[in-house]
């Protein structure tokens, strides 16, 4: 039995037998007194109902219940010398009785039998005595307690079995839920650790990426101010400074965009988009790059229209085409397919490890970002693509196809 089930089992037994013990103790300590109080009330009621006219009838009915009613003289018992001879009234109660008060008490007679005796003054000569034995009450209580204890002893195996079954059935779901919650907590902690590591690396990479253009701008501008640069070289230097400033501005803008996408702060404005037209317009931007690099571009585009955010989707597809241009290998084959199922962008490439494919979606994951930057990239391409597609609720897949020796990126159009 596991810990939780064992604890439930012990708790149920402790609760059950604790209540039983309290019940038995209460009965043992208070039940007899409670029954005596009830009998006293009964005797008091009889004494109030008593008249000399109904004596015979009331006496006969009472004796059936073990209650005896007698009229006794203060000086001589005219009807029952046995009761008269019993010392049922203590000396300190005589004054109360003679003054007209009803006296009721538990007394032990000469026969050592405990009785509840009620005495009530009828007139100056006689008093009414109503008495019943306490012994039957005590006997019944003792018998009841013994019987109850026997029942408890007999029920112990049954109770243990029921508690065992109940604790197992109750404990197993709790244990399963706790294990599940524990696993979720571990997973969340692991995610938090990864997120913290990612944040540190991200800041480090951003710092590194910004440090280079800042250093170049600082170096060139300092050289100009110090008069080291010849006058005829200044225009070219200014062009370099301007280019580095533009690159830095582009990186900052892309970082801001990425952070907004990751935080979900960019609103989605959906409209009908002609995907074939969108892809053709993006390809026109890089038509000269395809020609200069002798890229074998193969297109198979159907007329497909979807409802999505045009600007975000255009940016996503633009980054994917830049990546295919930047990382195509010496075979220089790029194939773009558009059908009802997906947008597929495939470029010939050296082998990639599919097991580590998620690394490519992390910011600045590629070491040779110069390939991307000559097309206006920033090193955040696939990171931005991933966040855009998540916000557009479009599934995607990046993998290396060993048969075609190509990297394939698919954007599935069915949400």
VEXTOR-67071 format. One line per 4 residues: number of its first residue (from 1); their letters; for each residue x, y, z of N, C-alpha, C. Coordinates in steps of 0.1 Angstrom, whole numbers, plus 5000, padded with zeros to 4 digits. Example, Ala and Ser with C-alpha at 12.3 -4.5 7.8 and 13.67 -1.06 7.14 Angstrom:
BEGIN
1 = AS = 5132/4943/5078/5123/4955/5078/5132/4967/5078 | 5128/4978/5071/5137/4989/5071/5129/5000/5079
This chain:
BEGIN
1 = XXXX = 5009/4988/5000/5000/5000/5000/5009/5012/5000 | 5006/5022/4991/5014/5034/4990/5011/5043/5002 | 5020/5053/5003/5019/5062/5015/5005/5069/5016 | 5000/5075/5006/4987/5082/5007/4976/5072/5010
5 = XXXX = 4976/5061/5004/4965/5051/5007/4967/5046/5021 | 4979/5044/5026/4981/5040/5040/4977/5051/5049 | 4979/5063/5046/4975/5074/5055/4960/5075/5056 | 4953/5073/5044/4939/5073/5044/4933/5062/5052
9 = XXXX = 4940/5050/5050/4935/5038/5058/4936/5040/5073 | 4948/5045/5077/4950/5048/5092/4940/5059/5097 | 4938/5069/5088/4929/5080/5092/4915/5075/5094 | 4910/5067/5084/4896/5062/5085/4895/5053/5097
13 = XXXX = 4904/5044/5100/4903/5036/5112/4904/5044/5125 | 4913/5054/5125/4914/5062/5137/4901/5070/5139 | 4895/5075/5128/4883/5082/5129/4871/5073/5134 | 4870/5062/5128/4859/5052/5131/4860/5048/5146
17 = XXXX = 4872/5043/5150/4873/5038/5163/4874/5049/5174 | 4878/5061/5169/4878/5072/5178/4864/5076/5182 | 4855/5076/5172/4841/5079/5175/4834/5068/5183 | 4838/5056/5180/4833/5044/5188/4837/5046/5203
21 = XXXX = 4850/5049/5205/4855/5050/5218/4848/5061/5226 | 4846/5073/5219/4839/5084/5225/4825/5080/5229 | 4818/5073/5219/4804/5068/5222/4803/5059/5234 | 4813/5050/5235/4813/5040/5246/4815/5048/5259
25 = XXXX = 4825/5057/5259/4828/5064/5271/4817/5073/5275 | 4810/5080/5266/4799/5088/5270/4788/5080/5276 | 4785/5068/5269/4775/5059/5275/4779/5054/5289 | 4791/5051/5291/4796/5046/5303/4795/5056/5314
29 = XXXX = 4798/5069/5311/4798/5079/5321/4785/5086/5323 | 4777/5087/5313/4765/5095/5314/4751/5089/5312 | 4751/5077/5306/4739/5070/5302/4730/5067/5314 | 4737/5062/5325/4729/5058/5337/4723/5070/5343
33 = XXXX = 4731/5081/5344/4725/5093/5350/4714/5099/5342 | 4715/5097/5329/4705/5102/5320/4692/5094/5322 | 4693/5081/5323/4682/5072/5325/4675/5075/5339 | 4684/5078/5349/4678/5081/5362/4670/5094/5362
37 = XXXX = 4675/5104/5354/4668/5116/5353/4654/5114/5346 | 4654/5105/5336/4641/5102/5330/4632/5095/5339 | 4637/5086/5347/4629/5079/5357/4623/5089/5368 | 4632/5098/5372/4628/5108/5381/4616/5117/5376
41 = XXXX = 4617/5120/5363/4606/5127/5357/4593/5119/5356 | 4595/5106/5354/4583/5097/5353/4577/5097/5367 | 4585/5095/5377/4580/5094/5391/4573/5108/5395 | 4579/5119/5391/4573/5132/5394/4559/5133/5387
45 = XXXX = 4559/5129/5374/4546/5129/5367/4535/5121/5374 | 4539/5109/5378/4530/5100/5385/4525/5106/5398 | 4534/5113/5405/4530/5119/5418/4520/5130/5416 | 4522/5137/5405/4513/5148/5402/4499/5143/5397
49 = XXXX = 4499/5131/5391/4486/5125/5387/4479/5118/5398 | 4486/5116/5409/4480/5108/5420/4469/5115/5427 | 4458/5107/5429/4447/5111/5438/4443/5098/5445 | 4437/5100/5457/4432/5088/5464/4422/5080/5456
53 = XXXX = 4415/5087/5447/4404/5080/5440/4410/5071/5429 | 4421/5075/5423/4427/5067/5412/4439/5058/5417 | 4441/5057/5430/4452/5050/5436/4453/5036/5431 | 4442/5028/5431/4443/5014/5427/4447/5013/5413
57 = XXXX = 4440/5021/5404/4443/5020/5390/4457/5024/5387 | 4461/5035/5393/4475/5040/5390/4486/5031/5396 | 4483/5025/5407/4492/5016/5413/4494/5004/5405 | 4483/4998/5400/4483/4986/5392/4491/4988/5379
61 = XXXX = 4489/5000/5372/4496/5003/5360/4511/5005/5362 | 4514/5011/5373/4528/5015/5377/4536/5002/5380 | 4530/4993/5387/4537/4981/5392/4541/4973/5380 | 4533/4974/5369/4537/4967/5356/4551/4972/5351
65 = XXXX = 4554/4984/5354/4566/4990/5349/4577/4991/5361 | 4574/4983/5371/4584/4983/5382/4584/4995/5391 | 4572/5002/5392/4571/5014/5400/4561/5011/5411 | 4564/5014/5423/4555/5012/5434/4550/5025/5440
69 = XXXX = 4537/5026/5443/4531/5038/5448/4525/5034/5462 | 4528/5042/5472/4522/5039/5485/4519/5052/5492 | 4509/5052/5501/4506/5062/5510/4512/5058/5524 | 4520/5066/5530/4527/5062/5542/4525/5073/5553
73 = XXXX = 4522/5068/5565/4520/5078/5576/4534/5083/5580 | 4534/5095/5584/4546/5101/5589/4551/5093/5602 | 4542/5087/5609/4545/5080/5621/4544/5065/5620 | 4535/5061/5611/4533/5046/5610/4528/5043/5596
77 = XXXX = 4533/5033/5590/4529/5028/5577/4517/5019/5579 | 4506/5024/5574/4494/5016/5576/4492/5005/5565 | 4500/5006/5554/4498/4997/5543/4510/4988/5539 | 4522/4993/5543/4533/4985/5539/4545/4988/5548
81 = XXXX = 4546/4979/5558/4556/4981/5568/4570/4980/5562 | 4572/4972/5551/4585/4970/5545/4591/4983/5540 | 4582/4991/5533/4587/5003/5527/4589/5013/5538 | 4580/5013/5548/4581/5022/5559/4594/5020/5567
85 = XXXX = 4598/5007/5568/4611/5004/5575/4623/5008/5568 | 4622/5010/5554/4634/5014/5546/4637/5029/5549 | 4650/5031/5552/4654/5045/5555/4657/5052/5542 | 4646/5057/5536/4647/5062/5522/4648/5077/5522
89 = XXXX = 4647/5084/5533/4648/5098/5534/4659/5102/5544 | 4669/5109/5539/4679/5114/5548/4674/5124/5557 | 4680/5125/5569/4675/5135/5579/4674/5149/5574 | 4683/5153/5566/4683/5167/5561/4672/5170/5552
93 = XXXX = 4665/5159/5547/4654/5161/5537/4640/5162/5545 | 4640/5158/5557/4627/5158/5564/4621/5171/5565 | 4629/5181/5568/4623/5195/5569/4617/5199/5556 | 4623/5196/5545/4618/5200/5531/4604/5193/5529
97 = XXXX = 4604/5180/5533/4592/5172/5531/4581/5177/5539 | 4583/5180/5552/4573/5184/5561/4568/5198/5557 | 4576/5206/5551/4572/5219/5546/4564/5219/5533 | 4562/5207/5528/4553/5206/5516/4561/5204/5503
101 = XXXX = 4574/5204/5503/4582/5202/5491/4583/5187/5487 | 4584/5184/5474/4586/5171/5470/4601/5167/5470 | 4603/5156/5477/4617/5151/5478/4619/5139/5469 | 4630/5139/5461/4633/5128/5453/4648/5125/5453
105 = XXXX = 4652/5112/5455/4666/5109/5456/4668/5095/5453 | 4681/5091/5451/4685/5077/5449/4690/5072/5463 | 4684/5062/5468/4688/5056/5481/4691/5042/5480 | 4699/5037/5489/4702/5022/5490/4695/5017/5503
109 = XXXX = 4687/5007/5500/4679/5001/5512/4688/4991/5520 | 4681/4986/5530/4688/4975/5538/4691/4963/5530 | 4684/4961/5519/4686/4949/5510/4697/4952/5500 | 4704/4964/5502/4715/4968/5493/4710/4971/5478
113 = XXXX = 4698/4973/5476/4692/4976/5463/4691/4991/5462 | 4696/4997/5451/4695/5011/5449/4681/5014/5443 | 4674/5024/5449/4661/5028/5444/4660/5043/5442 | 4652/5047/5433/4648/5061/5431/4635/5063/5439
117 = XXXX = 4635/5071/5449/4624/5073/5458/4619/5087/5458 | 4607/5089/5455/4600/5102/5456/4591/5103/5467 | 4592/5113/5476/4582/5115/5487/4576/5128/5486 | 4563/5128/5488/4555/5140/5486/4544/5141/5497
121 = XXXX = 4543/5152/5504/4534/5154/5515/4520/5155/5509 | 4511/5146/5514/4497/5147/5510/4488/5156/5520 | 4491/5153/5532/4484/5161/5543/4493/5161/5555 | 4487/5165/5566/4495/5165/5579/4499/5151/5584
125 = XXXX = 4492/5141/5579/4495/5127/5585/4502/5118/5574 | 4498/5120/5562/4503/5111/5552/4512/5118/5541 | 4521/5109/5536/4529/5113/5525/4528/5102/5514 | 4530/5107/5502/4530/5098/5490/4544/5094/5488
129 = XXXX = 4546/5081/5486/4560/5075/5483/4559/5068/5469 | 4567/5072/5460/4568/5065/5447/4582/5061/5445 | 4584/5048/5443/4597/5042/5442/4599/5032/5430 | 4611/5032/5425/4615/5022/5415/4629/5018/5416
133 = XXXX = 4633/5006/5413/4646/5001/5414/4656/5007/5403 | 4668/5010/5407/4678/5015/5397/4685/5003/5391 | 4684/4992/5397/4692/4980/5392/4688/4976/5378 | 4675/4976/5374/4672/4973/5360/4679/4982/5350
137 = XXXX = 4679/4995/5354/4685/5005/5345/4700/5002/5343 | 4707/4999/5354/4721/4996/5354/4724/4983/5346 | 4715/4973/5348/4717/4960/5341/4716/4962/5326 | 4705/4970/5323/4703/4972/5308/4715/4979/5302
141 = XXXX = 4720/4989/5309/4731/4997/5303/4743/4989/5302 | 4746/4981/5312/4758/4972/5312/4757/4962/5301 | 4744/4956/5299/4742/4946/5289/4744/4952/5275 | 4738/4965/5274/4739/4972/5261/4754/4974/5257
145 = XXXX = 4761/4979/5267/4775/4982/5265/4783/4970/5261 | 4781/4959/5268/4787/4946/5265/4784/4941/5251 | 4771/4942/5248/4766/4938/5234/4773/4947/5224 | 4773/4960/5227/4779/4969/5217/4794/4966/5215
149 = XXXX = 4801/4963/5226/4815/4959/5225/4817/4947/5217 | 4809/4937/5219/4809/4924/5211/4807/4927/5196 | 4797/4936/5193/4795/4940/5179/4807/4947/5173 | 4814/4956/5181/4826/4963/5176/4837/4953/5173
153 = XXXX = 4839/4943/5182/4849/4933/5180/4847/4925/5168 | 4834/4921/5166/4831/4913/5154/4832/4921/5141 | 4829/4934/5142/4830/4943/5130/4843/4948/5126 | 4853/4945/5135/4867/4950/5132/4872/4945/5119
157 = XXXX = 4872/4932/5116/4877/4927/5103/4869/4933/5091 | 4856/4934/5093/4848/4940/5082/4852/4955/5080 | 4853/4962/5091/4857/4976/5090/4871/4978/5084 | 4880/4970/5088/4894/4970/5083/4894/4968/5068
161 = XXXX = 4886/4958/5063/4885/4955/5049/4879/4966/5041 | 4868/4972/5046/4861/4983/5040/4871/4995/5039 | 4877/4998/5050/4887/5009/5051/4898/5007/5041 | 4903/4995/5040/4914/4991/5030/4909/4994/5016
165 = XXXX = 4898/4989/5012/4893/4990/4999/4890/5005/4995 | 4884/5012/5005/4881/5026/5003/4894/5034/5002 | 4904/5031/5010/4916/5039/5010/4924/5037/4996 | 4923/5024/4991/4930/5021/4979/4923/5029/4967
169 = XXXX = 4909/5028/4967/4902/5035/4956/4903/5050/4957 | 4904/5055/4969/4905/5069/4971/4919/5074/4969 | 4929/5066/4974/4943/5070/4974/4949/5070/4960 | 4945/5060/4952/4951/5058/4938/4949/5070/4929
173 = XXXX = 4936/5075/4928/4934/5087/4920/4942/5099/4925 | 4942/5101/4939/4949/5112/4945/4964/5111/4941 | 4970/5099/4943/4984/5097/4940/4987/5100/4925 | 4978/5095/4916/4979/5097/4902/4979/5112/4899
177 = XXXX = 4970/5119/4905/4969/5133/4903/4981/5141/4908 | 4986/5137/4920/4997/5143/4925/5010/5140/4917 | 5011/5128/4912/5022/5125/4903/5021/5133/4890 | 5009/5135/4885/5007/5143/4873/5011/5157/4875
181 = XXXX = 5006/5163/4887/5009/5176/4890/5024/5178/4893 | 5030/5168/4899/5045/5169/4901/5052/5169/4888 | 5047/5161/4878/5054/5161/4865/5052/5174/4858 | 5040/5180/4859/5037/5193/4853/5046/5204/4859
185 = XXXX = 5047/5203/4873/5056/5213/4880/5070/5212/4875 | 5075/5199/4874/5089/5197/4869/5090/5203/4855 | 5080/5200/4847/5081/5205/4833/5081/5220/4833 | 5072/5226/4841/5072/5241/4842/5085/5247/4847
189 = XXXX = 5091/5240/4857/5104/5244/4862/5115/5243/4851 | 5114/5232/4843/5124/5230/4833/5122/5241/4822 | 5109/5244/4819/5106/5254/4809/5112/5268/4814 | 5110/5270/4827/5114/5283/4833/5129/5284/4832
193 = XXXX = 5136/5273/4835/5151/5273/4834/5155/5275/4820 | 5149/5269/4810/5152/5271/4796/5149/5285/4792 | 5138/5290/4797/5134/5304/4793/5144/5314/4799 | 5149/5311/4811/5159/5320/4817/5172/5319/4809
197 = XXXX = 5176/5307/4806/5188/5305/4798/5187/5312/4784 | 5175/5310/4778/5173/5317/4765/5174/5332/4766 | 5168/5337/4777/5168/5352/4779/5182/5357/4781 | 5190/5349/4788/5205/5354/4790/5212/5353/4777
201 = XXXX = 5210/5342/4770/5217/5341/4757/5212/5351/4747 | 5199/5354/4748/5193/5364/4739/5199/5378/4741 | 5200/5381/4754/5206/5394/4757/5221/5395/4753 | 5228/5384/4755/5242/5383/4752/5244/5384/4737
205 = XXXX = 5235/5378/4729/5236/5378/4714/5233/5392/4709 | 5222/5398/4715/5218/5412/4711/5230/5421/4713 | 5236/5420/4725/5247/5429/4729/5258/5427/4719 | 5261/5414/4715/5272/5411/4706/5268/5417/4692
209 = XXXX = 5256/5415/4688/5252/5420/4674/5252/5435/4673 | 5249/5442/4684/5249/5457/4684/5263/5462/4686 | 5272/5454/4693/5285/5459/4696/5293/5462/4683 | 5292/5453/4673/5300/5454/4661/5297/5466/4653
213 = XXXX = 5284/5469/4649/5282/5482/4642/5285/5494/4650 | 5282/5494/4663/5286/5505/4672/5301/5508/4672 | 5308/5497/4673/5323/5498/4673/5328/5504/4659 | 5322/5499/4648/5326/5504/4635/5323/5519/4634
217 = XXXX = 5311/5522/4638/5307/5537/4637/5315/5545/4646 | 5318/5540/4658/5327/5548/4667/5341/5550/4661 | 5346/5539/4656/5360/5539/4650/5361/5549/4639 | 5351/5548/4629/5352/5556/4617/5350/5571/4621
221 = XXXX = 5340/5574/4629/5337/5587/4633/5348/5593/4641 | 5354/5585/4650/5366/5590/4657/5378/5593/4648 | 5380/5585/4638/5391/5587/4629/5389/5600/4621 | 5376/5602/4617/5373/5615/4609/5376/5627/4618
225 = XXXX = 5371/5626/4631/5373/5638/4640/5387/5640/4643 | 5395/5630/4644/5410/5631/4647/5418/5635/4634 | 5412/5635/4623/5419/5640/4611/5427/5629/4605 | 5425/5616/4609/5433/5605/4604/5429/5602/4589
229 = XXXX = 5416/5603/4586/5411/5600/4573/5413/5611/4563 | 5418/5608/4551/5420/5618/4541/5406/5623/4536 | 5406/5635/4531/5394/5641/4527/5387/5633/4516 | 5394/5628/4507/5388/5621/4496/5382/5607/4501
233 = XXXX = 5386/5602/4512/5381/5590/4517/5369/5591/4526 | 5366/5604/4530/5355/5606/4539/5341/5602/4533 | 5338/5604/4520/5325/5600/4515/5323/5585/4516 | 5334/5577/4513/5332/5562/4514/5330/5558/4529
237 = XXXX = 5338/5565/4538/5337/5562/4552/5323/5565/4557 | 5317/5576/4553/5303/5580/4556/5293/5570/4551 | 5296/5564/4539/5287/5554/4534/5287/5542/4543 | 5299/5538/4547/5300/5526/4556/5293/5529/4570
241 = XXXX = 5295/5541/4575/5289/5545/4587/5273/5544/4586 | 5269/5549/4574/5254/5549/4572/5249/5535/4570 | 5257/5527/4564/5253/5513/4562/5252/5505/4575 | 5262/5507/4584/5262/5501/4597/5251/5506/4605
245 = XXXX = 5248/5519/4604/5237/5525/4612/5223/5519/4607 | 5222/5517/4594/5210/5511/4588/5208/5497/4593 | 5220/5489/4593/5219/5475/4597/5215/5475/4612 | 5221/5484/4620/5217/5484/4634/5203/5488/4637
249 = XXXX = 5198/5498/4629/5184/5501/4630/5175/5490/4626 | 5179/5483/4615/5171/5471/4611/5170/5461/4621 | 5182/5458/4628/5182/5448/4638/5173/5452/4650 | 5174/5465/4654/5166/5470/4665/5151/5468/4662
253 = XXXX = 5147/5472/4650/5133/5471/4646/5129/5457/4646 | 5137/5448/4641/5134/5434/4641/5133/5428/4655 | 5142/5432/4664/5141/5428/4678/5128/5432/4684 | 5124/5445/4682/5112/5450/4688/5100/5442/4682
257 = XXXX = 5100/5440/4669/5089/5432/4663/5089/5418/4669 | 5100/5411/4670/5101/5398/4676/5095/5397/4690 | 5099/5407/4698/5095/5408/4712/5080/5410/4713 | 5074/5419/4704/5060/5421/4704/5052/5409/4700
261 = XXXX = 5058/5402/4690/5051/5389/4685/5051/5379/4696 | 5062/5377/4703/5064/5367/4713/5054/5370/4725 | 5052/5383/4728/5043/5387/4738/5029/5388/4734 | 5026/5387/4721/5012/5387/4716/5006/5401/4716
265 = XXXX = 5015/5412/4714/5010/5425/4715/5007/5431/4701 | 5009/5423/4690/5006/5428/4677/4992/5422/4673 | 4983/5431/4670/4969/5427/4666/4969/5420/4652 | 4961/5410/4651/4959/5403/4638/4948/5409/4630
269 = XXXX = 4950/5413/4618/4940/5419/4609/4938/5409/4598 | 4928/5402/4598/4926/5391/4587/4919/5397/4575 | 4923/5392/4564/4917/5396/4551/4920/5385/4541 | 4913/5385/4530/4915/5375/4519/4928/5378/4512
273 = XXXX = 4937/5367/4512/4950/5369/4506/4952/5359/4494 | 4956/5364/4483/4960/5355/4471/4974/5351/4473 | 4976/5339/4477/4990/5334/4481/4999/5334/4468 | 4993/5330/4457/5002/5329/4445/5007/5343/4442
277 = XXXX = 4998/5353/4442/5003/5367/4439/5013/5372/4449 | 5010/5368/4462/5020/5372/4473/5033/5367/4471 | 5034/5354/4468/5047/5347/4465/5054/5353/4453 | 5047/5355/4443/5053/5361/4430/5059/5375/4433
281 = XXXX = 5052/5383/4441/5057/5396/4444/5069/5396/4452 | 5070/5386/4462/5082/5385/4470/5094/5380/4461 | 5091/5371/4452/5102/5366/4443/5107/5377/4434 | 5099/5386/4430/5103/5397/4421/5114/5405/4428
285 = XXXX = 5113/5407/4442/5122/5415/4449/5137/5409/4448 | 5137/5396/4447/5150/5389/4447/5153/5383/4433 | 5147/5388/4423/5149/5382/4409/5163/5383/4405 | 5169/5395/4408/5183/5397/4404/5192/5388/4411
289 = XXXX = 5189/5385/4424/5198/5376/4432/5197/5362/4427 | 5186/5358/4422/5184/5345/4416/5193/5344/4404 | 5193/5354/4395/5201/5354/4383/5216/5355/4386 | 5220/5364/4394/5234/5366/4397/5240/5353/4403
293 = XXXX = 5232/5346/4411/5238/5334/4418/5234/5321/4410 | 5229/5323/4398/5226/5311/4390/5217/5301/4397 | 5207/5306/4404/5198/5297/4412/5188/5290/4402 | 5187/5277/4403/5176/5270/4396/5163/5271/4403
297 = XXXX = 5155/5280/4400/5142/5282/4407/5131/5275/4400 | 5124/5266/4407/5113/5259/4401/5101/5262/4409 | 5090/5267/4402/5078/5271/4408/5066/5262/4404 | 5058/5259/4413/5046/5252/4411/5035/5258/4419
301 = XXXX = 5029/5269/4415/5020/5276/4423/5005/5275/4418 | 4996/5271/4427/4982/5271/4423/4976/5284/4429 | 4964/5286/4423/4956/5298/4428/4949/5294/4441 | 4955/5299/4452/4950/5296/4465/4947/5309/4473
305 = XXXX = 4936/5310/4479/4932/5322/4487/4929/5317/4501 | 4935/5324/4511/4932/5322/4525/4929/5335/4532 | 4923/5334/4544/4920/5345/4552/4931/5346/4563 | 4939/5357/4563/4949/5358/4573/4954/5373/4573
309 = XXXX = 4964/5375/4581/4970/5389/4581/4980/5390/4570 | 4978/5399/4561/4986/5400/4549/5000/5405/4552 | 5002/5415/4560/5015/5420/4563/5024/5410/4570 | 5018/5403/4580/5026/5393/4588/5029/5381/4579
313 = XXXX = 5020/5377/4571/5023/5365/4562/5033/5369/4552 | 5032/5381/4546/5042/5385/4536/5056/5386/4543 | 5057/5390/4555/5070/5391/4562/5075/5377/4565 | 5066/5368/4569/5070/5354/4571/5076/5347/4559
317 = XXXX = 5069/5348/4547/5073/5342/4535/5086/5349/4530 | 5087/5362/4532/5099/5369/4527/5111/5363/4535 | 5110/5361/4548/5121/5356/4556/5125/5342/4551 | 5115/5334/4548/5117/5320/4543/5125/5320/4530
321 = XXXX = 5121/5329/4521/5128/5329/4508/5142/5334/4509 | 5144/5344/4518/5158/5349/4521/5166/5338/4526 | 5161/5330/4536/5168/5318/4541/5172/5308/4530 | 5163/5305/4521/5165/5296/4511/5176/5301/4501
325 = XXXX = 5176/5314/4499/5187/5320/4490/5200/5320/4498 | 5200/5323/4510/5213/5324/4518/5219/5311/4520 | 5212/5300/4522/5217/5287/4526/5216/5276/4516 | 5213/5280/4503/5213/5270/4492/5227/5265/4490
329 = XXXX = 5230/5253/4487/5243/5248/4485/5248/5249/4471 | 5259/5243/4468/5264/5245/4454/5255/5239/4443 | 5246/5231/4446/5236/5226/4436/5227/5237/4432 | 5224/5247/4441/5217/5259/4438/5202/5256/4432
333 = XXXX = 5196/5246/4439/5182/5243/4435/5172/5248/4446 | 5163/5256/4442/5152/5261/4450/5138/5258/4444 | 5130/5251/4451/5117/5247/4446/5106/5252/4455 | 5096/5260/4450/5085/5265/4458/5072/5259/4452
337 = XXXX = 5064/5253/4461/5052/5247/4458/5040/5253/4466 | 5030/5256/4459/5018/5261/4466/5006/5253/4462 | 4999/5246/4471/4987/5238/4468/4977/5240/4480 | 4967/5232/4479/4956/5234/4490/4961/5229/4504
341 = XXXX = 4972/5221/4504/4976/5216/4516/4986/5225/4523 | 4996/5230/4516/5007/5238/4522/5014/5247/4512 | 5022/5256/4518/5033/5263/4511/5046/5256/4514 | 5052/5251/4504/5065/5243/4506/5076/5250/4499
345 = XXXX = 5087/5254/4507/5099/5260/4502/5110/5251/4504 | 5117/5246/4493/5127/5236/4494/5140/5241/4487 | 5151/5240/4494/5164/5244/4488/5174/5233/4491 | 5182/5230/4480/5193/5220/4482/5202/5225/4493
349 = XXXX = 5207/5215/4501/5215/5219/4513/5223/5207/4517 | 5234/5211/4525/5242/5200/4531/5233/5194/4543 | 5236/5182/4547/5228/5175/4557/5226/5183/4570 | 5214/5183/4575/5211/5188/4588/5206/5177/4597
353 = XXXX = 5209/5179/4610/5204/5170/4620/5190/5173/4624 | 5180/5164/4620/5166/5167/4623/5163/5167/4638 | 5171/5160/4646/5169/5160/4660/5171/5173/4667 | 5180/5182/4661/5183/5195/4666/5177/5206/4658
357 = XXXX = 5166/5203/4651/5160/5213/4642/5155/5225/4649 | 5150/5223/4662/5144/5234/4669/5155/5245/4672 | 5167/5241/4672/5178/5251/4675/5177/5262/4664 | 5173/5259/4652/5173/5269/4641/5162/5280/4643
361 = XXXX = 5153/5278/4653/5142/5287/4655/5146/5297/4666 | 5158/5295/4672/5162/5304/4683/5169/5316/4677 | 5168/5328/4683/5174/5340/4677/5189/5338/4676 | 5195/5343/4665/5209/5343/4663/5215/5329/4664
365 = XXXX = 5207/5319/4659/5212/5305/4660/5223/5302/4650 | 5222/5308/4638/5232/5306/4627/5244/5314/4630 | 5255/5308/4628/5268/5315/4631/5272/5325/4619 | 5268/5320/4607/5272/5328/4595/5260/5337/4591
369 = XXXX = 5257/5347/4598/5246/5356/4595/5249/5365/4583 | 5261/5366/4579/5265/5375/4568/5258/5371/4555 | 5255/5358/4554/5248/5353/4542/5234/5359/4542 | 5228/5360/4554/5214/5365/4554/5214/5380/4553
373 = XXXX = 5224/5386/4559/5224/5401/4559/5226/5407/4546 | 5232/5400/4536/5233/5406/4523/5220/5407/4516 | 5210/5400/4521/5196/5401/4516/5187/5409/4525 | 5193/5416/4535/5185/5425/4544/5181/5417/4557
377 = XXXX = 5186/5405/4559/5183/5397/4571/5190/5403/4583 | 5185/5398/4595/5191/5402/4608/5196/5391/4617 | 5194/5378/4612/5197/5367/4621/5186/5363/4630 | 5174/5369/4628/5162/5365/4635/5152/5359/4626
381 = XXXX = 5156/5356/4614/5146/5351/4604/5136/5340/4608 | 5141/5329/4612/5133/5317/4615/5126/5320/4629 | 5132/5327/4638/5126/5331/4650/5113/5339/4648 | 5115/5349/4639/5103/5357/4636/5093/5349/4628
385 = XXXX = 5097/5340/4619/5088/5332/4612/5079/5323/4621 | 5086/5317/4631/5080/5309/4641/5069/5316/4649 | 5073/5328/4654/5063/5336/4661/5051/5341/4653 | 5054/5345/4640/5043/5349/4632/5033/5338/4629
389 = XXXX = 5038/5326/4626/5030/5314/4623/5022/5310/4635 | 5028/5311/4647/5021/5308/4660/5009/5318/4662 | 5012/5331/4659/5001/5341/4661/4990/5339/4650 | 4994/5334/4639/4984/5332/4628/4977/5319/4629
393 = XXXX = 4981/5311/4639/4975/5297/4641/4977/5288/4629 | 4989/5289/4623/4993/5281/4612/5004/5271/4617 | 5002/5258/4614/5012/5249/4618/5023/5249/4607 | 5035/5245/4611/5047/5245/4602/5056/5233/4606
397 = XXXX = 5065/5230/4596/5075/5220/4598/5087/5222/4590 | 5099/5221/4597/5112/5223/4591/5119/5209/4592 | 5125/5204/4581/5132/5191/4582/5141/5190/4570 | 5150/5180/4572/5160/5177/4561/5155/5164/4554
401 = XXXX = 5154/5165/4541/5150/5153/4533/5162/5147/4527 | 5166/5135/4532/5178/5129/4528/5177/5124/4513 | 5165/5120/4509/5163/5116/4495/5166/5127/4485 | 5160/5139/4487/5162/5150/4478/5175/5158/4482
405 = XXXX = 5181/5155/4494/5192/5163/4499/5189/5178/4499 | 5178/5180/4506/5173/5194/4506/5166/5197/4520 | 5167/5210/4523/5160/5215/4535/5146/5219/4531 | 5135/5214/4538/5122/5217/4534/5115/5224/4546
409 = XXXX = 5108/5235/4542/5100/5242/4552/5085/5242/4547 | 5076/5237/4555/5062/5236/4551/5054/5245/4560 | 5045/5253/4554/5035/5260/4562/5021/5254/4558 | 5015/5248/4567/5003/5241/4565/4991/5251/4565
413 = XXX = 4983/5250/4554/4972/5260/4553/4960/5257/4560 | 4958/5244/4564/4946/5240/4572/4949/5242/4586 | 4942/5252/4593/4945/5255/4607/4941/5243/4616
